[in-house]
Amino acid sequence: MNVSLTPELEKFISQKLDSGLYSSASEVVREGLRLLHQQDMVQGQRLNQLQSDIQSGLDQLDAGQSVDGDAAFNKIRKMSADRRNG
């Protein structure tokens, strides 16, 4: 497989090689791809959790378990203030 890189990416790879952390450009690229794969997996897990949370909320609404909007926002504001104040 041949890959074309921008001059900036070629310079970045050269810097990584110069640092001594990697012994070849292929190692640098493989590490980058491993990190990209890991990031994709984390994003997928976050998306699945968000979809699950949304479904849970919809199920609660269907069951008549809801909270007054003003009360919910007031609770969120208080939680945010508490976090900022330590």
C-alpha positions in Angstrom: 0.0 0.0 0.0 1.3 3.4 -0.9 0.2 6.5 1.0 0.7 10.1 0.1 1.4 12.5 3.0 1.4 16.2 3.2 4.7 17.9 3.9 3.5 18.7 7.4 2.8 15.0 8.1 6.1 14.0 6.7 7.8 16.5 9.0 5.9 15.2 11.9 6.9 11.6 11.2 10.6 12.7 10.8 10.3 14.5 14.2 9.0 11.3 15.8 11.9 9.3 14.3 14.4 11.9 15.4 13.0 11.6 19.0 14.1 7.9 19.1 10.7 6.7 20.1 10.1 5.0 16.8 12.5 3.2 14.5 10.6 3.5 11.3 8.0 5.6 9.6 5.8 2.5 9.5 5.8 2.3 13.3 4.7 5.9 13.5 1.9 5.4 11.1 0.8 2.1 12.8 0.7 3.9 16.2 -1.4 6.7 14.7 -3.8 4.1 13.2 -4.1 2.3 16.5 -4.9 5.5 18.2 -7.5 6.4 15.5 -9.1 3.0 15.9 -9.2 3.4 19.7 -10.8 6.8 19.3 -13.4 5.4 17.0 -14.2 2.7 19.5 -14.6 5.2 22.3 -16.9 7.4 20.2 -19.0 4.4 19.3 -19.3 3.4 22.9 -20.3 7.0 23.8 -22.9 7.0 21.0 -24.3 3.7 22.2 -24.6 5.0 25.7 -26.3 8.2 24.5 -28.8 6.2 22.5 -29.5 4.0 25.5 -29.9 7.1 27.7 -32.3 8.7 25.2 -34.3 5.4 25.0 -34.5 5.2 28.8 -35.8 8.8 28.9 -38.4 8.1 26.3 -39.5 4.9 28.2 -39.8 7.0 31.4 -41.9 9.5 29.5 -44.1 6.8 28.1 -44.6 5.5 31.7 -45.7 8.9 32.8 -42.5 9.5 34.8 -41.6 13.1 33.9 -40.3 16.2 35.7 -41.4 19.8 35.4 -39.1 21.6 32.9 -38.4 24.6 35.2 -37.6 22.3 38.1 -35.2 20.2 35.9 -33.4 23.3 34.7 -33.1 24.7 38.2 -31.6 21.4 39.4 -29.1 21.4 36.5 -28.2 25.0 37.2 -27.6 24.2 40.9 -25.5 21.1 40.0 -23.4 23.3 37.6 -22.9 26.0 40.3 -21.9 23.4 42.8 -19.3 22.0 40.5 -17.8 25.4 39.8 -17.6 26.2 43.5 -15.8 23.0 44.2 
